[in-house]
Amino acid sequence: MGLRVLAALDAARLQWYHFKAIIVAGMGLFTDAYDLFCFPPIMVLIGRIYYDHGHESRSQLPYQIPPLVSSVMVGVPLLGTVIGQSIFGWLGDRMGRRKVYGFSLMLMVLSSLGCGFSACKTRTCVLTSLGFFRFLLGVGIGGDYPLSATIMSEFANKRTRGSFIAAVFSMQGFGILFSSAVTMVVCAIFDHASKNATEDHTPEVADLAWRIILAIGAVPAALTLYWRLRMPETARYTALVRRDEQQATEDMVRVGIQLDRIIEEEEVEVEEQERPRNIPAPAVQPYPLISTQFFYEHGRHLIVCALTWFLVDIVFYSSNLFQSQIYRHFLPGRKNMNAYTEAYKVARLQAIIAACSTIPGYWATVFFIDRVGRVKIQVMGFFFMALGLFSIGIPYYMYWDNNTDDVFMFLYGLTFFFSNFGPNTTTFIVPAELFPARFRTSCHGLSGAFGKVGAIIGSVGFLWASHNKREDGFPNAIGMTASLIILGGVCLVGTVLSLFMTETMGRSLEENETKNDNRTEMHPIPI
């Protein structure tokens, strides 16, 4: 009986609810990108307010936030993300996707508001409060990763499942643009209103500007909270974990996914005939996540998913922070800019990179993921990221240290394009397709948590590697060259490791659960 509703879901045509689910599920990723990319210009404002010691000291060296402070501000939310992915992933399998899905979004909304509306005025208090709420924001964002990916995978049909999960992840691109737009608008308004924001003095009202930017990040997430709380449990969780096929069918019909015609016995028989006969259904005997049986059946999958996510996040988060070094080349006369102008131009450069490379990369994946396959796209992405980083890094000391030009920006943008048209997206997709329903969010959460450990290593390590600056404030060229070449080497390791990944394109989630693709025996799906 359980095969009927699952086969119906795999064969269901695209309907309005699928597209609505992309928006609702993607808003957590939208908020994640907003928080990540609004922070560089915000650190400009914070640095000017709390670490600017006057024109005399800045005449030789621009203000500089201590590397320990920068590391904490970057690392704390990532640590929260590690915890959120692990805990919410486990809860998603134990309590159901729906019960914990709304809570993760509420946590994001409240912590975003907390980041913006701290009542502190002294530097220590401000940074402590900001770090605390950014940690909570990271926990909420981390919880959203496994739940959003799994919910979308369990709602989608098998023909377009990859595109739909990729579309959810692509909401990050729009989050980048939105954060840049908000930052530019807020800074422009404050700059116009303020008459005292000279190079020698950053007005106290600038302390309000960065708080507004952070607090606005809560708005898009809050707008989708109602629909997220109204979402039903996924049919696959209800049918396979709760073993209630009737309730699963009712939930799908209630949200507008019409299964009546497909679920007729004749249609199910046709669907069964179309399924590859050499792929068995999930094993009948249950076993826990921490067990020898799980490791035997799915251990290799989990290791590959976790390690590839770990490697791509080292590179992706380091590359994001490398933008701060690019800004220095593209902001001539930076010492003579007021705080609002500098933050505005940083946000504008982020928007240009997002529009020209990041977002096209996301949507290239949406278009090709169910045509080319996950493995090929991930291998290609890692390989071309390596080429881009080597092309930037090897001649950096000799040429681009003082001559950042359009060719440099093209190569740098190319690494972002192939990151998103590659492993940054596929590592989010594959864990939501590869594991049994009763372990799906747990395994996705563990893979993502391991990835965010890589993000901490990449981002904090890069901050310290680039701290040794010259007298003009630019990073040491030899250190930058070594960092970029190392990141290219990490991408090559990811290229090789991705060859061991299992392809999930065109197969139902139940077919992907088995460890051995060559077995021929078929069994009914246990309900």
C-alpha positions as CSV (number, residue, x, y, z in Angstrom):
1,M,0.0,0.0,0.0
2,G,2.8,2.4,0.8
3,L,4.1,2.3,-2.7
4,R,1.0,3.9,-4.0
5,V,1.3,7.4,-2.5
6,L,5.1,7.5,-3.1
7,A,4.8,6.5,-6.7
8,A,2.0,9.1,-7.1
9,L,4.4,11.8,-5.7
10,D,7.2,10.7,-8.1
11,A,4.8,11.0,-11.1
12,A,2.9,14.1,-10.0
13,R,2.9,17.0,-12.4
14,L,4.2,20.4,-11.4
15,Q,1.7,22.4,-9.5
16,W,1.4,25.8,-7.9
17,Y,2.2,24.4,-4.4
18,H,5.7,23.3,-5.6
19,F,6.6,26.8,-6.5
20,K,5.1,28.2,-3.3
21,A,7.2,25.7,-1.4
22,I,10.4,27.0,-3.0
23,I,9.6,30.5,-1.6
24,V,8.7,29.3,1.8
25,A,11.5,26.8,2.1
26,G,14.1,29.2,0.5
27,M,13.5,32.1,2.9
28,G,15.8,30.6,5.5
29,L,18.6,30.4,2.9
30,F,17.7,34.0,1.9
31,T,18.2,35.1,5.5
32,D,21.5,33.2,5.7
33,A,22.9,35.0,2.6
34,Y,21.5,38.4,3.9
35,D,23.3,38.0,7.2
36,L,26.6,36.8,5.6
37,F,26.8,39.5,2.9
38,C,25.5,42.5,4.9
39,F,28.2,42.0,7.5
40,P,31.3,43.3,5.5
41,P,29.8,46.8,5.1
42,I,28.4,46.6,8.7
43,M,32.0,45.9,9.9
44,V,33.0,49.0,8.0
45,L,30.6,51.1,10.1
46,I,31.5,49.3,13.3
47,G,35.1,49.8,12.6
48,R,34.7,53.5,11.9
49,I,32.5,54.0,15.1
50,Y,34.5,51.9,17.6
51,Y,38.0,51.5,16.2
52,D,38.7,54.8,14.4
53,H,41.2,56.8,16.4
54,G,41.1,59.9,14.4
55,H,42.5,61.4,11.2
56,E,46.1,61.5,12.5
57,S,46.4,57.8,13.0
58,R,44.5,57.0,9.8
59,S,46.7,59.2,7.6
60,Q,49.2,56.4,7.3
61,L,47.0,53.3,8.0
62,P,43.3,52.9,7.7
63,Y,41.4,51.9,10.8
64,Q,41.7,48.2,11.5
65,I,39.5,46.0,13.6
66,P,41.7,43.5,15.6
67,P,41.8,40.1,14.0
68,L,40.6,38.4,17.2
69,V,37.4,40.5,17.1
70,S,36.9,39.9,13.3
71,S,37.4,36.2,13.9
72,V,34.9,36.0,16.7
73,M,32.3,38.0,14.7
74,V,32.7,35.6,11.7
75,G,33.2,32.4,13.6
76,V,30.4,32.7,16.2
77,P,27.5,32.4,13.8
78,L,29.2,29.6,12.0
79,L,29.6,27.7,15.3
80,G,25.9,28.3,15.9
81,T,25.2,26.9,12.4
82,V,27.1,23.7,13.3
83,I,25.0,23.2,16.4
84,G,21.8,24.1,14.6
85,Q,22.3,21.7,11.8
86,S,23.2,18.8,14.1
87,I,20.3,19.4,16.6
88,F,17.5,20.3,14.2
89,G,18.6,17.6,11.8
90,W,18.1,15.0,14.5
91,L,14.8,16.6,15.7
92,G,13.5,16.6,12.1
93,D,13.7,12.8,12.0
94,R,12.5,12.2,15.6
95,M,9.6,14.7,15.7
96,G,8.8,15.4,12.1
97,R,9.9,18.0,9.6
98,R,6.9,20.3,10.2
99,K,7.1,20.5,14.0
100,V,10.5,22.0,14.1
101,Y,10.5,23.8,10.8
102,G,8.6,26.9,12.0
103,F,10.7,27.1,15.2
104,S,14.0,27.5,13.2
105,L,12.5,30.4,11.3
106,M,11.1,32.0,14.5
107,L,14.6,31.8,16.0
108,M,16.0,33.5,12.9
109,V,13.5,36.3,13.1
110,L,14.0,37.0,16.8
111,S,17.8,36.8,16.7
112,S,17.9,39.1,13.6
113,L,15.9,41.7,15.6
114,G,18.1,41.1,18.6
115,C,21.2,41.9,16.4
116,G,19.8,45.2,15.4
117,F,18.1,46.4,18.6
118,S,20.8,46.0,21.2
119,A,20.6,48.7,23.8
120,C,24.4,48.7,24.4
121,K,26.5,51.8,23.7
122,T,30.0,50.8,24.8
123,R,32.2,48.8,22.4
124,T,32.6,45.8,24.6
125,C,28.9,45.6,25.3
126,V,27.9,46.1,21.7
127,L,30.2,43.4,20.3
128,T,29.2,40.9,23.1
129,S,25.5,41.5,22.4
130,L,26.0,41.3,18.7
131,G,28.0,38.1,19.0
132,F,25.4,36.5,21.2
133,F,22.5,37.2,18.9
134,R,24.6,36.2,15.8
135,F,25.2,32.9,17.5
136,L,21.5,32.3,17.9
137,L,20.9,33.4,14.3
138,G,23.5,30.8,13.3
139,V,21.6,28.1,15.2
140,G,18.3,29.0,13.4
141,I,20.0,29.2,10.0
142,G,21.7,25.9,10.7
143,G,18.4,24.2,11.6
144,D,16.9,25.5,8.4
145,Y,19.4,23.8,6.1
146,P,18.5,20.1,6.6
147,L,14.8,20.9,7.0
148,S,14.4,23.0,3.8
149,A,16.4,20.6,1.6
150,T,14.6,17.6,2.9
151,I,11.1,19.1,2.7
152,M,11.6,20.2,-0.8
153,S,13.0,16.8,-1.8
154,E,10.1,14.9,-0.3
155,F,7.5,17.2,-1.9
156,A,9.1,17.1,-5.4
157,N,8.7,14.5,-8.1
158,K,11.7,12.6,-9.2
159,R,12.0,14.2,-12.6
160,T,12.5,17.8,-11.4
161,R,13.6,17.2,-7.8
162,G,17.1,18.4,-8.2
163,S,16.0,21.6,-9.9
164,F,13.5,22.4,-7.1
165,I,16.1,21.8,-4.3
166,A,18.6,24.0,-6.3
167,A,15.9,26.7,-6.7
168,V,15.5,26.7,-2.9
169,F,19.2,27.1,-2.5
170,S,19.3,29.8,-5.1
171,M,17.4,32.1,-2.8
172,Q,20.8,32.8,-1.3
173,G,21.6,34.8,-4.4
174,F,18.5,37.0,-4.0
175,G,19.4,37.4,-0.3
176,I,22.8,38.8,-1.4
177,L,21.2,41.3,-3.7
178,F,18.6,42.3,-1.1
179,S,21.3,42.8,1.6
180,S,23.4,44.9,-0.8
181,A,20.3,47.0,-1.8
182,V,19.2,47.6,1.8
183,T,22.7,48.5,2.8
184,M,23.1,51.0,-0.1
185,V,19.7,52.6,0.6
186,V,20.3,53.0,4.3
187,C,23.8,54.4,3.9
188,A,22.6,56.8,1.2
189,I,19.8,58.1,3.4
190,F,22.0,58.5,6.4
191,D,24.8,60.1,4.3
192,H,22.3,62.6,2.9
193,A,20.9,63.4,6.3
194,S,24.1,63.8,8.1
195,K,26.3,66.8,7.7
196,N,29.0,65.7,10.1
197,A,30.2,62.5,8.5
198,T,33.7,63.7,7.5
199,E,36.9,61.8,7.3
200,D,37.7,63.0,10.8
201,H,34.4,62.2,12.4
202,T,31.9,59.4,12.1
203,P,28.6,60.6,13.7
204,E,27.0,58.8,16.5
205,V,23.9,58.3,14.4
206,A,25.9,55.8,12.3
207,D,25.5,53.4,15.2
208,L,21.8,53.3,14.2
209,A,22.5,52.6,10.6
210,W,24.1,49.2,11.0
211,R,21.4,48.2,13.5
212,I,18.7,49.0,11.0
213,I,20.4,47.0,8.3
214,L,20.6,43.9,10.5
215,A,17.1,44.2,11.8
216,I,15.6,44.5,8.3
217,G,16.9,41.0,7.7
218,A,14.1,39.7,9.9
219,V,11.4,41.0,7.6
220,P,11.4,38.5,4.7
221,A,11.6,35.6,7.1
222,A,8.8,36.9,9.2
223,L,6.6,37.3,6.1
224,T,6.8,33.6,5.3
225,L,6.4,32.4,8.9
226,Y,2.6,32.0,8.6
227,W,2.9,29.7,5.6
228,R,5.7,27.7,7.1
229,L,3.6,27.0,10.2
230,R,0.7,26.0,8.0
231,M,2.7,23.5,5.9
232,P,1.6,19.9,6.4
233,E,4.0,17.1,7.2
234,T,5.7,15.6,4.1
235,A,4.0,12.6,2.6
236,R,7.1,10.5,2.7
237,Y,7.8,11.1,6.4
238,T,4.1,10.4,7.2
239,A,4.0,7.2,5.0
240,L,7.5,5.8,5.7
241,V,8.3,6.9,9.3
242,R,4.8,7.3,10.8
243,R,3.4,4.6,8.6
244,D,0.2,6.4,7.8
245,E,-0.4,6.3,4.1
246,Q,-4.0,7.6,4.3
247,Q,-2.9,10.7,6.2
248,A,-0.1,11.3,3.7
249,T,-2.6,11.2,0.8
250,E,-4.9,13.6,2.6
251,D,-2.1,16.1,3.4
252,M,-1.0,16.2,-0.3
253,V,-4.5,16.7,-1.5
254,R,-5.1,19.4,1.1
255,V,-2.3,21.6,-0.2
256,G,-3.4,21.2,-3.8
257,I,-1.2,18.4,-5.1
258,Q,-3.9,16.3,-6.9
259,L,-3.1,12.6,-6.6
260,D,-6.6,11.2,-7.3
261,R,-6.0,10.2,-10.9
262,I,-2.4,9.0,-10.4
263,I,-3.2,7.0,-7.4
264,E,-5.6,4.7,-9.2
265,E,-4.4,1.1,-9.1
266,E,-3.8,1.0,-12.9
267,E,-1.6,4.1,-12.8
268,V,0.4,2.7,-9.9
269,E,1.0,-0.6,-11.8
270,V,2.2,1.4,-14.8
271,E,4.5,3.4,-12.5
272,E,5.9,0.2,-11.0
273,Q,6.6,-1.2,-14.5
274,E,8.5,2.0,-15.3
275,R,10.7,1.8,-12.2
276,P,14.1,0.1,-12.8
277,R,13.7,-3.5,-11.8
278,N,17.3,-3.8,-10.6
279,I,16.8,-1.3,-7.7
280,P,15.4,-2.7,-4.5
281,A,13.1,-0.8,-2.1
282,P,14.5,0.1,1.4
283,A,15.4,-2.6,3.7
284,V,12.5,-4.0,5.8
285,Q,14.4,-4.4,9.0
286,P,14.9,-1.0,10.8
287,Y,18.3,-0.1,12.4
288,P,19.4,3.0,14.3
289,L,21.6,5.8,12.9
290,I,24.5,4.9,15.1
291,S,25.0,1.3,14.1
292,T,27.2,-1.0,12.2
293,Q,24.3,-1.7,9.8
294,F,23.9,2.0,9.0
295,F,27.6,2.4,8.4
296,Y,27.6,-0.7,6.1
297,E,24.6,0.6,4.1
298,H,25.3,4.3,4.0
299,G,28.6,5.1,5.7
300,R,30.4,5.8,2.5
301,H,27.7,8.1,1.3
302,L,27.8,10.1,4.6
303,I,31.6,10.4,4.6
304,V,31.7,11.6,1.0
305,C,28.9,14.1,1.5
306,A,30.5,15.5,4.7
307,L,34.0,15.7,3.3
308,T,33.0,17.4,0.0
309,W,30.9,19.9,1.9
310,F,33.8,20.5,4.3
311,L,36.2,21.2,1.4
312,V,33.9,23.5,-0.6
313,D,33.0,25.6,2.5
314,I,36.7,26.1,3.3
315,V,37.1,27.7,-0.2
316,F,33.7,29.4,-0.4
317,Y,33.9,31.3,2.9
318,S,37.6,32.2,2.4
319,S,36.7,33.5,-1.0
320,N,33.9,35.7,0.5
321,L,36.4,37.2,2.9
322,F,38.8,37.7,0.1
323,Q,36.4,40.3,-1.2
324,S,37.5,42.6,1.5
325,Q,40.9,42.7,0.0
326,I,39.5,43.4,-3.5
327,Y,37.5,46.3,-2.1
328,R,40.7,48.0,-1.1
329,H,41.9,48.0,-4.7
330,F,38.6,49.3,-6.0
331,L,38.1,52.0,-3.4
332,P,40.7,54.6,-4.3
333,G,40.9,57.4,-1.7
334,R,39.4,55.2,0.9
335,K,40.9,57.2,3.8
336,N,39.1,60.3,2.6
337,M,35.6,58.6,2.5
338,N,33.1,58.9,5.3
339,A,31.7,55.8,6.9
340,Y,28.5,55.7,4.8
341,T,30.3,56.2,1.5
342,E,32.7,53.3,2.2
343,A,30.0,50.9,3.3
344,Y,27.9,51.9,0.3
345,K,30.6,51.1,-2.2
346,V,31.4,47.8,-0.5
347,A,27.8,46.8,-0.8
348,R,27.7,47.9,-4.4
349,L,30.7,45.8,-5.3
350,Q,29.1,42.8,-3.6
351,A,25.9,43.3,-5.6
352,I,27.9,43.5,-8.9
353,I,29.7,40.2,-8.1
354,A,26.4,38.5,-7.1
355,A,24.6,39.7,-10.2
356,C,27.3,38.8,-12.6
357,S,28.6,35.5,-11.2
358,T,26.9,34.2,-8.1
359,I,23.2,34.2,-9.2
360,P,23.9,33.0,-12.8
361,G,25.8,30.0,-11.2
362,Y,22.8,29.1,-9.0
363,W,20.4,29.2,-11.9
364,A,22.8,27.3,-14.2
365,T,22.5,24.5,-11.6
366,V,18.7,24.8,-11.6
367,F,18.6,24.3,-15.3
368,F,21.2,21.5,-15.7
369,I,21.0,19.5,-12.5
370,D,18.3,17.1,-13.8
371,R,19.9,17.0,-17.3
372,V,23.6,16.5,-16.5
373,G,23.5,15.0,-13.0
374,R,24.9,15.9,-9.6
375,V,28.3,14.1,-9.9
376,K,29.3,15.7,-13.2
377,I,28.3,19.2,-12.0
378,Q,30.2,18.8,-8.7
379,V,33.4,17.5,-10.3
380,M,33.3,20.2,-13.0
381,G,32.6,22.9,-10.4
382,F,35.5,21.9,-8.2
383,F,37.9,21.6,-11.1
384,F,37.1,25.0,-12.6
385,M,37.2,26.6,-9.1
386,A,40.8,25.3,-8.8
387,L,41.7,26.7,-12.2
388,G,40.3,30.1,-11.2
389,L,42.1,30.2,-7.9
390,F,45.4,29.1,-9.4
391,S,45.0,31.8,-12.1
392,I,44.6,34.4,-9.5
393,G,47.1,33.1,-6.9
394,I,50.1,32.2,-8.9
395,P,50.7,35.6,-10.6
396,Y,49.3,37.6,-7.6
397,Y,52.7,38.5,-6.1
398,M,54.2,39.5,-9.4
399,Y,51.2,41.3,-11.0
400,W,47.9,41.6,-9.3
401,D,49.2,42.7,-5.9
402,N,49.1,46.3,-7.1
403,N,47.2,46.0,-10.4
404,T,43.8,44.5,-9.8
405,D,42.0,44.8,-13.1
406,D,39.0,43.5,-15.1
407,V,40.8,40.2,-15.9
408,F,41.3,39.7,-12.2
409,M,37.7,40.4,-11.4
410,F,36.6,38.0,-14.3
411,L,38.7,35.2,-12.9
412,Y,37.5,35.9,-9.3
413,G,33.9,36.0,-10.5
414,L,34.5,32.7,-12.3
415,T,35.3,30.9,-9.1
416,F,32.0,32.1,-7.6
417,F,30.1,31.0,-10.7
418,F,31.5,27.5,-10.6
419,S,31.2,27.3,-6.9
420,N,27.4,27.7,-7.3
421,F,27.3,25.9,-10.6
422,G,29.0,23.1,-8.7
423,P,29.8,21.9,-5.2
424,N,28.3,24.8,-3.2
425,T,24.8,23.7,-4.5
426,T,25.2,20.0,-5.1
427,T,26.5,19.4,-1.5
428,F,23.2,20.9,-0.4
429,I,21.1,18.7,-2.8
430,V,22.6,15.2,-2.6
431,P,22.3,14.5,1.2
432,A,18.5,15.3,0.9
433,E,18.2,12.6,-1.7
434,L,20.6,9.8,-0.7
435,F,19.5,8.6,2.8
436,P,16.5,6.8,4.2
437,A,13.5,8.9,5.3
438,R,14.0,8.1,8.9
439,F,17.7,9.4,8.8
440,R,17.3,12.1,6.1
441,T,17.5,15.3,8.0
442,S,20.0,13.9,10.5
443,C,22.4,12.9,7.7
444,H,21.9,16.2,5.9
445,G,22.5,18.0,9.2
446,L,25.7,16.1,10.0
447,S,27.0,16.7,6.5
448,G,26.2,20.4,6.7
449,A,27.7,20.7,10.2
450,F,30.9,19.2,9.0
451,G,30.9,21.6,6.1
452,K,30.5,24.6,8.5
453,V,33.5,23.3,10.4
454,G,35.3,23.8,7.2
455,A,33.8,27.3,6.9
456,I,35.2,28.2,10.3
457,I,38.6,26.9,9.4
458,G,38.5,28.8,6.0
459,S,37.2,32.1,7.3
460,V,39.0,32.4,10.5
461,G,42.2,31.0,9.0
462,F,42.0,33.4,6.1
463,L,41.5,36.4,8.5
464,W,44.6,35.6,10.4
465,A,46.6,34.8,7.2
466,S,45.7,38.1,5.7
467,H,46.3,40.1,9.0
468,N,50.0,40.7,8.2
469,K,49.5,43.8,6.2
470,R,51.8,46.3,4.6
471,E,52.0,49.9,5.8
472,D,49.4,51.0,3.2
473,G,46.9,48.5,4.7
474,F,47.0,46.0,1.9
475,P,47.6,42.3,2.7
476,N,51.1,40.8,2.4
477,A,51.3,39.6,-1.2
478,I,53.3,36.4,-0.5
479,G,50.7,35.4,2.1
480,M,47.8,36.0,-0.3
481,T,49.6,34.0,-3.0
482,A,50.1,31.0,-0.7
483,S,46.5,31.2,0.6
484,L,45.0,31.2,-2.9
485,I,47.2,28.4,-4.1
486,I,46.2,26.3,-1.1
487,L,42.6,26.9,-1.8
488,G,43.1,25.8,-5.3
489,G,44.7,22.6,-4.0
490,V,41.7,22.1,-1.7
491,C,39.4,22.2,-4.8
492,L,41.5,19.6,-6.6
493,V,41.1,17.3,-3.6
494,G,37.3,17.9,-3.8
495,T,37.4,17.1,-7.5
496,V,38.9,13.6,-6.8
497,L,36.7,13.0,-3.8
498,S,33.5,13.8,-5.8
499,L,34.2,10.9,-8.1
500,F,33.2,8.6,-5.2
501,M,29.8,10.3,-4.9
502,T,26.6,8.4,-5.8
503,E,24.5,9.8,-8.6
504,T,20.9,10.4,-7.6
505,M,19.4,11.9,-10.8
506,G,16.2,10.4,-12.1
507,R,15.7,8.0,-9.3
508,S,13.0,8.1,-6.6
509,L,14.1,8.8,-3.0
510,E,13.3,5.2,-2.1
511,E,15.5,3.8,-4.9
512,N,18.4,6.0,-3.6
513,E,18.2,4.5,-0.1
514,T,19.9,1.2,-1.1
515,K,23.6,0.8,-0.9
516,N,24.0,-1.7,-3.8
517,D,22.7,-0.7,-7.3
518,N,23.3,-4.1,-8.7
519,R,20.8,-6.2,-6.7
520,T,17.8,-7.4,-8.6
521,E,15.3,-8.5,-5.9
522,M,12.3,-6.2,-5.2
523,H,10.5,-5.9,-1.9
524,P,7.5,-3.9,-0.9
525,I,8.2,-0.7,0.9
526,P,7.5,-1.2,4.6
527,I,4.7,0.9,6.1
